[in-house]
Amino acid sequence: MRPKRPSTLLDAACAPAFLVSDLTNIRFLTGLQMSSALLLVEPKRMTLFTDSRYREVAERNVYSGIVVSDSAAIESMMKRIRICAIEEEGLSIERFRKWKRKFKNTKFVHTSGIVAQFRRSKDSEEIARFQKAQRITREMIRRVPSLLKRPIREIDLAWQLQVWARELGADGMAFDPIVAFGTNTSSPHHKPGSRLLKKGHIVQIDCGAKVRGYCADQSAVFFTGKPTPLQKRVFQAVCEAKDAAIAAIKPGVSVRSLDTIAREVLGKYGYEKFFCHALGHGVGLDIHEGVTLSQKAPDQKLLKGEIITIEPGVYFPGRFGMRVEEEIVVK
């Protein structure tokens, strides 16, 4: 949720000024998507520095209360700032050295995850954008069986998902879709290739639309023949694990506890050792942001308004795999 006052950001950064350089964080704070920008946060104002390509659009569309200035003006403004927090994420050594040369009067304080923490809990406008992306993604997946009645390559089905996303009103895809047939489904992040669909193949889809910057992320499994007893059992296990984890979601719940719930269900079926990735992750302006639902991740508590995925999977190397996934708004 976007901070209402610049001072809120500065309190979180523990500094009298904060130079935001991550472009997704700048979009979150200003409402503008740009390829070149810096945002200087001071106690009583925020100044967006960008070049002539974006100046006119920025002045018309930036959130109220943010001043738009030319990129060249930042040097003179930084001369009066003695201590300034900066973001470590995505900051190259080259760029940091350049800042140290240009802003010699400023001592930089390294921070991590300051804006990301505010991005975790979404406001009503953010949730509405996500929900549109979610609806579009569900419709894309609903259409998949219509293409499984004849031979089709993985890569062509992946392309059709992208076409549908645009037709349905999305900005585009949140990530490159995963489409896997047959034994390729045993690889969780399989890259679609030229494999041709054959009757009896399991089909794994993982895709998401993006609407006004906000991402959706869903996975589904399709059978093109009669599933074997093992395949039916695996599908039942992952669906049950997903439903059990979703039933436990509420503000304040530990991300590790949700992962444990899903793994206990899979363990009951004897499949826990074949679940090789995290149960889920946060979603927003980035396809992965905020929390990770895993025993290996920090044990954070869910926030109201957070959007997370639940995506248990079972993978038998060289044979097949299955993953089912939904996004949930924490209420």
C-alpha positions in Angstrom: 0.0 0.0 0.0 1.5 3.3 -1.1 2.8 5.4 1.8 0.7 8.5 2.3 3.6 10.7 3.4 7.2 10.9 2.3 8.2 10.8 6.0 6.8 7.2 6.3 9.3 6.0 3.7 12.1 7.8 5.5 11.2 6.3 8.8 11.4 2.9 7.3 14.7 3.7 5.6 16.1 5.3 8.9 17.5 8.2 6.9 16.7 11.9 6.2 16.6 11.3 2.5 16.0 8.3 0.2 17.0 7.8 -3.4 14.8 5.2 -5.1 16.3 3.7 -8.3 14.4 0.5 -8.8 12.0 1.2 -11.7 9.3 -1.0 -10.4 9.4 0.7 -7.0 9.3 4.1 -8.8 6.2 2.9 -10.7 4.6 1.9 -7.4 5.3 5.2 -5.8 4.6 7.5 -8.8 2.2 5.6 -11.0 4.6 5.9 -14.0 6.3 3.2 -16.0 9.6 4.5 -17.3 12.9 3.1 -18.5 15.0 5.9 -16.9 14.1 7.7 -13.7 15.2 8.4 -10.1 12.9 9.4 -7.2 14.3 11.5 -4.4 12.3 11.3 -1.2 12.7 14.1 1.4 10.7 14.8 4.5 8.2 17.0 2.9 8.3 16.1 -0.8 9.2 13.6 -3.5 11.0 14.6 -6.7 10.9 12.5 -9.8 13.9 13.0 -12.1 13.5 11.9 -15.7 14.6 13.0 -19.1 12.8 14.8 -22.0 11.3 11.5 -23.3 9.0 11.2 -20.3 8.8 14.8 -18.9 5.5 15.8 -20.5 3.7 12.5 -19.8 5.1 12.4 -16.3 3.8 15.9 -15.4 0.4 14.9 -16.6 0.1 11.5 -15.0 2.3 11.4 -11.9 0.6 10.9 -8.5 -0.4 14.2 -6.8 2.2 15.8 -4.6 5.2 14.5 -6.6 7.4 17.2 -8.3 8.7 16.3 -11.8 12.2 17.6 -12.6 14.8 17.2 -15.3 17.4 14.5 -14.8 20.2 17.1 -14.8 18.8 18.9 -11.8 19.5 16.0 -9.4 23.2 16.9 -9.0 22.5 20.3 -7.5 19.8 18.9 -5.2 22.1 16.2 -3.9 24.7 18.8 -2.9 22.6 19.8 0.1 21.9 16.2 1.2 24.5 14.9 3.7 23.0 11.4 4.3 20.9 9.5 1.8 19.5 5.9 1.8 19.8 4.0 -1.4 18.4 0.7 -2.6 20.8 -2.2 -2.9 18.5 -4.3 -5.1 19.5 -4.0 -8.8 22.1 -1.3 -8.1 25.2 -2.0 -10.1 28.7 -1.3 -8.7 29.3 0.9 -11.7 26.3 3.1 -11.0 27.1 3.3 -7.3 30.7 4.4 -8.0 29.3 7.0 -10.4 27.0 8.4 -7.7 29.9 8.6 -5.2 32.0 10.6 -7.8 29.1 12.9 -8.6 27.6 13.4 -5.1 30.8 13.8 -3.1 29.0 15.6 -0.2 26.6 12.7 0.4 27.1 9.7 2.6 25.1 6.8 1.2 23.3 4.3 3.5 22.6 0.9 1.9 19.1 -0.4 2.4 17.2 -3.5 1.2 13.4 -4.2 0.9 12.1 -0.8 2.1 9.7 -0.2 -0.7 9.0 -3.9 -1.2 7.5 -4.0 2.3 5.0 -1.3 1.4 4.2 -3.1 -1.8 3.1 -6.3 0.0 -0.3 -5.1 1.2 -2.4 -3.9 -1.8 -5.0 -1.2 -1.8 -8.4 -1.5 -3.5 -7.2 -0.1 -6.8 -4.3 -2.5 -6.9 -6.5 -5.4 -6.1 -9.0 -4.4 -8.8 -6.2 -4.4 -11.4 -5.0 -7.8 -10.2 -8.5 -9.3 -10.3 -9.0 -8.2 -13.9 -5.7 -9.9 -14.7 -6.9 -13.0 -12.8 -10.2 -13.1 -14.6 -8.4 -12.9 -18.0 -6.0 -15.7 -17.0 -8.9 -17.9 -16.0 -10.6 -17.4 -19.3 -7.3 -18.2 -21.1 -7.0 -21.5 -19.3 -10.7 -22.2 -19.9 -10.0 -22.1 -23.6 -7.0 -24.4 -23.6 -9.0 -27.7 -24.1 -10.3 -26.4 -27.4 -6.7 -26.7 -28.7 -6.1 -30.1 -27.3 -8.3 -32.0 -29.8 -5.7 -32.0 -32.5 -1.9 -32.1 -32.8 -0.3 -28.9 -31.7 3.2 -27.9 -30.6 4.0 -26.7 -27.1 5.4 -23.4 -28.5 2.3 -22.8 -30.6 0.0 -23.3 -27.6 2.2 -20.9 -25.7 1.9 -18.3 -28.4 -1.9 -18.7 -28.5 -2.1 -18.0 -24.8 -0.3 -14.7 -25.5 -2.8 -13.9 -28.3 -5.7 -14.6 -26.0 -4.3 -12.4 -23.3 -4.2 -9.4 -25.7 -7.7 -10.2 -27.1 -9.2 -10.3 -23.6 -7.8 -6.9 -22.7 -4.5 -7.6 -20.9 -1.4 -5.4 -21.4 0.4 -8.7 -22.2 1.8 -11.6 -20.2 3.2 -11.4 -16.7 5.8 -14.0 -17.7 6.7 -16.3 -20.6 4.0 -19.1 -20.4 5.0 -22.6 -19.4 3.5 -25.3 -21.7 4.6 -28.9 -21.3 3.4 -32.1 -22.9 4.0 -35.7 -21.7 7.4 -36.3 -20.0 8.2 -32.6 -20.3 5.8 -32.0 -17.4 8.4 -33.4 -15.0 10.3 -30.2 -15.3 8.6 -27.4 -13.3 10.0 -24.6 -15.4 10.0 -26.3 -18.8 10.5 -24.0 -21.8 7.9 -24.7 -24.5 9.5 -26.4 -27.5 8.6 -28.2 -30.7 7.1 -31.3 -29.0 3.8 -32.3 -30.7 0.8 -33.1 -28.6 -0.2 -36.8 -28.7 -3.3 -38.5 -27.3 -2.6 -39.6 -23.7 -0.2 -36.7 -22.9 -0.6 -34.8 -19.7 -0.6 -31.1 -20.4 0.8 -28.6 -17.9 0.0 -24.9 -18.3 1.4 -22.1 -16.2 0.6 -18.6 -17.3 -0.6 -15.2 -16.2 -1.9 -12.0 -17.8 -0.8 -8.5 -16.8 -3.2 -5.6 -16.4 -2.0 -2.0 -15.8 1.2 -3.5 -14.4 -0.4 -6.1 -12.1 0.3 -9.8 -12.6 -1.7 -13.0 -12.4 -0.2 -16.5 -12.1 -2.2 -19.7 -12.5 -1.3 -23.3 -13.3 -3.6 -26.1 -14.6 -3.3 -29.7 -15.6 -5.2 -31.3 -18.6 -5.5 -35.0 -19.5 -5.8 -35.9 -23.2 -6.5 -39.5 -22.5 -7.7 -41.7 -19.7 -5.4 -41.0 -16.7 -3.6 -43.9 -15.1 -4.3 -44.8 -11.5 -1.0 -43.1 -10.5 -1.9 -39.9 -12.4 -5.3 -39.8 -10.8 -3.8 -40.2 -7.4 -1.2 -37.5 -8.0 -3.8 -35.1 -9.3 -6.0 -35.7 -6.2 -3.0 -35.2 -3.9 -1.9 -31.8 -5.4 -5.5 -30.5 -5.4 -6.0 -31.6 -1.8 -2.8 -30.0 -0.8 -3.8 -26.7 -2.5 -7.2 -26.6 -0.9 -5.8 -27.4 2.5 -3.3 -24.5 2.3 -5.9 -22.1 0.9 -8.3 -22.9 3.8 -5.6 -21.8 6.3 -4.9 -18.4 4.7 -5.6 -15.3 6.8 -3.7 -12.3 8.1 -1.0 -13.2 10.6 -0.5 -16.8 9.4 3.1 -17.9 9.0 4.3 -18.5 5.4 6.2 -21.6 6.7 3.0 -23.0 8.3 1.2 -22.9 4.9 4.1 -24.7 3.3 4.0 -27.3 6.0 0.2 -27.9 5.6 0.6 -28.6 1.9 3.6 -30.9 2.5 1.8 -32.9 5.1 -1.0 -33.6 2.7 1.5 -34.7 0.0 3.3 -36.7 2.7 0.1 -38.6 3.4 0.1 -39.8 -0.2 3.8 -40.5 -0.1 4.7 -37.7 -2.5 6.3 -35.0 -0.3 9.9 -35.8 -1.5 8.7 -35.2 -5.1 7.6 -31.6 -4.3 10.8 -29.7 -5.2 9.9 -26.0 -4.9 8.2 -23.4 -2.7 4.5 -23.6 -2.1 4.0 -20.1 -3.4 5.0 -16.5 -3.5 3.7 -12.9 -3.4 2.4 -11.3 -6.6 1.9 -7.7 -7.7 3.8 -5.4 -10.0 6.4 -8.2 -10.2 5.4 -11.9 -10.7 7.5 -12.7 -7.7 7.5 -10.1 -4.9 7.0 -10.0 -1.1 6.9 -13.3 0.7 8.0 -16.8 -0.3 6.0 -19.7 1.1 8.8 -22.1 2.0 10.7 -23.6 4.9 13.8 -22.1 3.5 12.5 -18.5 3.4 12.2 -16.0 6.3 9.2 -16.9 8.5 7.0 -13.9 7.7 3.4 -13.4 8.6 0.8 -12.7 5.9 -0.7 -9.2 5.7 -4.2 -8.2 4.9 -4.4 -7.2 1.3 -1.4 -9.3 0.3 -1.7 -11.4 -2.9 -0.1 -14.8 -2.8 0.0 -18.0 -5.0 -0.6 -21.5 -3.7 1.0 -24.0 -6.1 1.8 -27.5 -4.8 3.4 -29.8 -7.3 4.6 -33.4 -7.7 7.3 -34.3 -10.2 8.7 -37.7 -11.2 11.9 -37.1 -13.2 11.6 -38.4 -16.8 8.0 -39.5 -16.3 5.5 -36.7 -15.6 4.7 -33.9 -13.2 1.6 -31.9 -12.1 1.1 -28.5 -10.5 -2.1 -26.7 -9.7 -2.1 -23.1 -8.7 -4.4 -20.3 -7.6 -3.8 -16.7 -6.5 -5.4 -15.6 -3.2 -6.0 -12.1 -1.8 -5.5 -12.3 2.0 -8.6 -11.0 3.7 
